[in-house]
Amino acid sequence: MKDTRKTKRRVIQVAVILLIAAVVVTYSITFIGAFY
């Protein structure tokens, strides 16, 4: 059952990366929108 824990950790890592990416995209759209 060691493998399940490793997979769960990987899923959490991917989720965090996606969350950061979503924040960056939203921030970029807001930043560009403020300029135009």
Rosetta silent file (secondary structure, phi, psi, omega in degrees, C-alpha in Angstrom):
SEQUENCE: MKDTRKTKRRVIQVAVILLIAAVVVTYSITFIGAFY
SCORE:     score description
SCORE:     0.000 S_00000001
   1 L     0.000    6.380  177.260    0.000    0.000    0.000 S_00000001
   2 H   -66.286  -36.859 -176.801    3.069    2.214   -0.206 S_00000001
   3 H   -62.007  -35.886 -178.988    2.341    2.892   -3.878 S_00000001
   4 H   -63.299  -41.818  179.630   -1.077    4.423   -3.088 S_00000001
   5 H   -63.836  -41.025  179.946    0.488    7.035   -0.811 S_00000001
   6 H   -63.253  -42.432  179.925    3.041    7.938   -3.470 S_00000001
   7 H   -64.789  -41.805 -179.978    0.301    8.339   -6.090 S_00000001
   8 H   -61.439  -42.569  179.782   -1.772   10.504   -3.728 S_00000001
   9 H   -63.028  -38.778  179.192    1.221   12.757   -3.113 S_00000001
  10 H   -64.204  -41.886  179.365    1.745   13.065   -6.881 S_00000001
  11 H   -62.834  -42.063  178.857   -1.906   14.027   -7.381 S_00000001
  12 H   -62.626  -43.102  178.598   -1.596   16.707   -4.679 S_00000001
  13 H   -58.590  -47.361 -179.851    1.573   18.047   -6.384 S_00000001
  14 H   -63.046  -40.898  179.899   -0.203   18.268   -9.750 S_00000001
  15 H   -62.459  -41.700  178.869   -3.230   19.943   -8.122 S_00000001
  16 H   -64.268  -43.369  179.393   -0.988   22.580   -6.498 S_00000001
  17 H   -61.871  -43.287  179.167    0.759   23.255   -9.834 S_00000001
  18 H   -64.537  -39.179  179.590   -2.611   23.623  -11.593 S_00000001
  19 H   -63.313  -46.003  178.796   -3.853   25.952   -8.851 S_00000001
  20 H   -62.355  -42.787  179.557   -0.765   28.177   -9.162 S_00000001
  21 H   -61.373  -41.986  179.257   -1.121   28.164  -12.968 S_00000001
  22 H   -63.021  -41.322  178.977   -4.789   29.196  -12.694 S_00000001
  23 H   -64.482  -43.234 -179.797   -3.876   32.071  -10.345 S_00000001
  24 H   -63.101  -43.644  179.688   -1.108   33.241  -12.711 S_00000001
  25 H   -63.816  -45.340  179.476   -3.455   33.152  -15.729 S_00000001
  26 H   -61.709  -43.282  179.549   -6.178   35.045  -13.839 S_00000001
  27 H   -63.552  -41.693 -179.879   -3.636   37.621  -12.629 S_00000001
  28 H   -63.664  -43.534  179.674   -2.255   38.033  -16.172 S_00000001
  29 H   -62.937  -42.923  179.037   -5.753   38.576  -17.629 S_00000001
  30 H   -64.837  -42.032 -178.960   -6.524   41.163  -14.924 S_00000001
  31 H   -65.014  -45.202  179.153   -3.145   42.863  -15.461 S_00000001
  32 H   -67.661  -39.355  179.415   -3.569   42.998  -19.259 S_00000001
  33 H   -63.337  -31.997  178.773   -7.186   44.103  -18.839 S_00000001
  34 H   -69.532  -29.871 -178.925   -6.047   47.009  -16.650 S_00000001
  35 H   -77.268  -38.876 -175.095   -3.765   48.201  -19.456 S_00000001
  36 L   -99.319    0.000    0.000   -6.322   48.076  -22.280 S_00000001
